[in-house]
Amino acid sequence: MLQSFEKTLFSKQQNIKTDNAKTKIEVSVAAKEASVDTDSRFFYAVGDYKVLLEQTIKAENLSQLKIYKLPHSPEWCSGLINVRGIIVPVVNMHIILQTGGQASKKSKLLLLQHQHIAPIALQIDELPVMINFNEYSKDVMKNMPEWSNTIFKNQSNFIYEIDHVTLLNQLKNS
């Protein structure tokens, strides 16, 4: 009887967690499903830039979270957020990519998780979208930062491939 009560309690806790999770979209689930197709990946937009997400990185859209400003923080740091009890720094990708713009109040937050970095949130303009690479050619760019040297392009779009782990490690050490 105690075991069935524990199972019922556990399932109700899972339902509560699921209900609370309705405000988020897990891109990583779709990425896992898409990982069978190596020609497809997700990208997000910041200003006019479209940036690829690595297949090894988990991404989660966060909504309705307040960003707490952090005094004396680097320019790229918009502040901190609380994600399920974990304090996460927020990176303003407009500063990193030097778009000339600023993150707006309508900007989205994308939580990145990878085995080699602590969780971090990016302020972006558009939620991740899946793209098929069959229509794109790959090009290596010169005079670019260590974390970005590859671009995929077709007749109308440029999509930048960024090594988020390298970028975030450089930010951590700056």
BELMO-V784915 format. One record per residue. N is the residue number from 1. RES is the residue in one small letter. SS is DSSP state (2 for helix, 1 for strand, 0 for the rest). PHI is phi as a letter, one per 40 degrees, with the letter a starting at -180 (NA if undefined). NEAR is the number of other ideal C-beta (glycine too) atoms within 12 Angstrom. Layout:
BEGIN
n & res & ss & phi & near
N & RES & SS & PHI & NEAR
N & RES & SS & PHI & NEAR
END
This chain:
BEGIN
n & res & ss & phi & near
1 & m & 0 & NA & 7
2 & l & 2 & c & 8
3 & q & 2 & c & 9
4 & s & 2 & c & 10
5 & f & 2 & c & 11
6 & e & 2 & c & 12
7 & k & 2 & c & 13
8 & t & 2 & c & 14
9 & l & 2 & c & 14
10 & f & 2 & c & 14
11 & s & 2 & c & 14
12 & k & 2 & c & 14
13 & q & 2 & c & 14
14 & q & 2 & c & 14
15 & n & 2 & c & 14
16 & i & 2 & c & 13
17 & k & 2 & c & 14
18 & t & 2 & c & 14
19 & d & 2 & c & 12
20 & n & 2 & c & 14
21 & a & 2 & c & 19
22 & k & 2 & c & 14
23 & t & 2 & c & 17
24 & k & 0 & b & 26
25 & i & 1 & b & 23
26 & e & 1 & c & 24
27 & v & 2 & c & 32
28 & s & 2 & c & 27
29 & v & 2 & c & 18
30 & a & 2 & c & 25
31 & a & 2 & c & 31
32 & k & 2 & c & 18
33 & e & 2 & c & 15
34 & a & 2 & c & 23
35 & s & 0 & c & 21
36 & v & 0 & c & 11
37 & d & 0 & c & 18
38 & t & 0 & c & 12
39 & d & 0 & c & 17
40 & s & 1 & b & 25
41 & r & 1 & a & 33
42 & f & 1 & c & 41
43 & f & 1 & b & 35
44 & y & 1 & b & 37
45 & a & 1 & b & 32
46 & v & 1 & b & 35
47 & g & 0 & g & 26
48 & d & 0 & c & 18
49 & y & 1 & c & 28
50 & k & 1 & b & 33
51 & v & 1 & b & 43
52 & l & 1 & c & 35
53 & l & 0 & c & 42
54 & e & 0 & c & 31
55 & q & 0 & c & 27
56 & t & 0 & c & 21
57 & i & 0 & b & 36
58 & k & 1 & c & 28
59 & a & 1 & b & 41
60 & e & 1 & b & 34
61 & n & 1 & c & 34
62 & l & 1 & b & 35
63 & s & 0 & b & 21
64 & q & 0 & f & 15
65 & l & 0 & b & 28
66 & k & 0 & c & 16
67 & i & 0 & c & 29
68 & y & 1 & c & 18
69 & k & 0 & c & 15
70 & l & 0 & b & 18
71 & p & 0 & c & 9
72 & h & 0 & g & 8
73 & s & 0 & c & 20
74 & p & 0 & c & 20
75 & e & 0 & d & 17
76 & w & 0 & c & 28
77 & c & 1 & c & 31
78 & s & 1 & c & 34
79 & g & 1 & i & 26
80 & l & 1 & b & 24
81 & i & 1 & b & 31
82 & n & 1 & b & 21
83 & v & 1 & b & 31
84 & r & 0 & f & 18
85 & g & 0 & g & 8
86 & i & 1 & b & 17
87 & i & 1 & c & 19
88 & v & 1 & b & 33
89 & p & 1 & c & 33
90 & v & 1 & b & 40
91 & v & 1 & c & 42
92 & n & 1 & c & 34
93 & m & 2 & c & 41
94 & h & 2 & c & 28
95 & i & 2 & c & 25
96 & i & 2 & c & 34
97 & l & 0 & c & 31
98 & q & 0 & f & 19
99 & t & 0 & c & 24
100 & g & 0 & g & 11
101 & g & 0 & b & 20
102 & q & 0 & b & 20
103 & a & 0 & c & 31
104 & s & 0 & c & 17
105 & k & 0 & c & 11
106 & k & 0 & c & 13
107 & s & 0 & c & 32
108 & k & 1 & b & 33
109 & l & 1 & b & 40
110 & l & 1 & b & 44
111 & l & 1 & c & 40
112 & l & 1 & b & 42
113 & q & 1 & b & 31
114 & h & 1 & a & 24
115 & q & 0 & c & 12
116 & h & 0 & b & 19
117 & i & 1 & b & 26
118 & a & 1 & c & 20
119 & p & 1 & d & 32
120 & i & 1 & a & 40
121 & a & 1 & b & 39
122 & l & 1 & b & 47
123 & q & 1 & c & 41
124 & i & 1 & b & 42
125 & d & 0 & c & 31
126 & e & 1 & b & 24
127 & l & 1 & c & 28
128 & p & 1 & d & 38
129 & v & 1 & b & 28
130 & m & 1 & c & 24
131 & i & 1 & b & 28
132 & n & 1 & b & 19
133 & f & 2 & c & 25
134 & n & 2 & d & 14
135 & e & 2 & c & 16
136 & y & 0 & b & 26
137 & s & 1 & b & 16
138 & k & 1 & c & 20
139 & d & 1 & b & 17
140 & v & 1 & b & 15
141 & m & 0 & b & 17
142 & k & 0 & b & 10
143 & n & 0 & f & 8
144 & m & 0 & b & 19
145 & p & 0 & d & 19
146 & e & 0 & d & 14
147 & w & 0 & c & 22
148 & s & 1 & a & 28
149 & n & 1 & a & 19
150 & t & 1 & b & 26
151 & i & 1 & b & 25
152 & f & 1 & b & 27
153 & k & 1 & a & 21
154 & n & 0 & b & 18
155 & q & 0 & c & 8
156 & s & 0 & b & 9
157 & n & 0 & b & 22
158 & f & 1 & b & 25
159 & i & 1 & b & 35
160 & y & 1 & c & 37
161 & e & 1 & c & 33
162 & i & 1 & b & 38
163 & d & 0 & c & 26
164 & h & 2 & c & 37
165 & v & 2 & c & 24
166 & t & 2 & c & 22
167 & l & 2 & d & 34
168 & l & 2 & c & 32
169 & n & 2 & c & 18
170 & q & 2 & c & 21
171 & l & 2 & c & 28
172 & k & 2 & c & 18
173 & n & 2 & c & 9
174 & s & 0 & c & 15
END
